Amino acid sequence: MNPASNLILVGPMGAGKSCIGRRLAERYGLRLADADREIEQRTGTTVATIFECEGEAGFRARERATLAELLAADGLLLATGGGAVLDPDSRALLRERGYVVHLQVSVEAQLERLARDRTRPLLARDDREDVLRTLSAQRAPLYADVADLRFDTERMTAAEAADKLADQLDIRWRRLAHAHGAPA
């Protein structure tokens, strides 16, 4: 059991991080932060535009800084972007500052869930299945590296997944009122 004041959701796009995160934040009384939305709010533009103008490296630098700022606080449910685990410093921060849940989903389910989504820069191609398979092979070991708990969201609605995940969290996550040695 990893005691932590923050709950962090990692996993591939389409796993349900934002939808499940909203429900869990409400259940546990946590402030919800969606890392990609935070970056968009701070820059005044979309993730796709940042990728287009600054490339993936520029976006990852912004992501790393945003994660560090968000995770400086306690009482947060953080829904990360799918690639947040690519940066070693971000991975260390995720492990250090929260209880990390890896939401898992198959490539087939991702394709179904993301079929009409045209906002994701890495999927702005015709070979979406190949892209998702490549991302999965690259990122799955990194998600496993940071995860305190793995949870499969396949064949569940966001509401069902949030309820079942909360049952697991109630057993496995010891929530601290404050981190950094402050009294709980």
N, C-alpha and C positions, 0 to 999 in steps of 0.2 A: 504494500500500500504506500503510495506516494502522497504524503500530506501536502496540500497546496491551497492557496487562496483563489487561484484562477483555474478555470477549465478551458482547455484549448482543443479545438477540433482540427485535425489535419486529414488529408486524403485527396484523392483525385477529383477533378471537376465532375460534377454530377453525382457525387456521393451523398449530398444532402447537408453539407456543413452549414450553410446559411439557414435553410428551412428548419432543420433539427435544432440548430443553435438558438433560433428565436424561441422555440418551445422550452428548451432546457434553461435558457436565461430567465424566462418567466417563472418556471418551476422553482429554481434555486435563488431567485432574487438577485441575479447577477446583471451587471451592465453588459449589454451586447455590443460587440464591435466586430464588424466584418472588415477584414484587412483591406480587401480590394476597394470597398466603398469608402473607407477612410482615406486611402490614397487618392481616389477620385475627388473626394471632397476637398482635400488639402491642395491639390494641384488645379482644381477647376476644370479637369478634362477627364476623358475616359482612359481606362487601362489600355485599350486598343490604340489610342492616340499616343500614349506614352511609349508603347512598344514601337510604333511607327516612327516616332521622332527620336527616341533615345535608345532604341533597341532593347533586347531583353536584359542586358547588363545594366542599363540605366534604370529600368524598372526594378530590378532586383536590389539595387542600391537604395532606391526609395522605399521598397518593401522592408528591407533590413532596418532602416531608420524608423519607419512607422511601427514595426513590431517592438523595437526597443522602447519607444515612447509609450506605446499602449501598455506593455507589460511591466512598466515601472510602477503601475498602480495595482491594487488588489481588488478582488470582487468583480472580476471580468470574465465573461465568456467570449473567447476569441475564435471566430471562424476565419481560418487562414486561407490564403489562396493556395491552389494546388501545388505550386512550385516553391512555396515558402521554405521547404526542407532542403532545397538545393544549396543554400548558403550554409557553410559550417558554423558560422557565428550565430545565425538564426536558429539552427538546430540546437546549439548549446543554450541559447536563451529560452527556447521553448521548454526544454527539459528542466531548466533551472527555475522557471517562473510559473509553472503550471502543471496540472494533471492533464496529460495529453492523451486524447482518444483518437485513434486512427479509424476513420470511417472507411470501410472497404466496400467496393462495388465492382462487378465485372465490366469488362469493356463492352459487352453486349448491352448491359443495362445503361451504361454511360451513353452509348449511341442512341438508345431509345429516349432517355431523359433529355439529351441535348440536341435532338433532331431538329428543332426549330430555332435553336439558339445561334445567333450570328454575331454575338458580342465578344466571343473569346478569340483573342488574336492567334493562339496556337492552333485553333480549329478553322481558321479562315482559309481552308484548302479543300480540295476535292477528295483527298485520301484520309479522311477523318479517322477511319478505323485504324489505319497504319500508324497515324500520329498517336492515337490513344494507346495502342499496344507498345509503341516505343517509349512513351512517357511512363507507362506502367512498369515496364522493365527497368527503366532508369530510376524511378522514384520509390517503388515499393520497398526496397531495402532501407531507404532513408526514412520512410514513414515508420517502418519497424524499429529503426534505431531510436526514434524519439518517443515511441508510444508506450504508455503505461497500460493501455487497454486497447484491444482491437475489437471492432464491432462491425458486423456485416449488415449493410442497409438494403441488400437485395430483396426484392419482392415485398417491400413494405412501403406504406405511405410514410410521409414525414412524421405524422402524428403517431403512428404505430411504432416507428423506429425510436422516436423520442421517449415514448413510454417504456419500451423495452430497455433502452439504454439507461434511462433513469433508474430502473430496477437494478441494473448492474452497478451503476455509480453509487447507489445507496449502500451497496455492500463493499465496494472497492475503493471509493474515494473518501479520504478523510479531509474534509474541508477545513482549512485554517481561516479564522476570521481576519488575521493579518499575517503577512509574511515578514521576512527579515527579522525574525526573533521577537516581534511584538507579541503580547499576550493574545491568546485566542478568545 
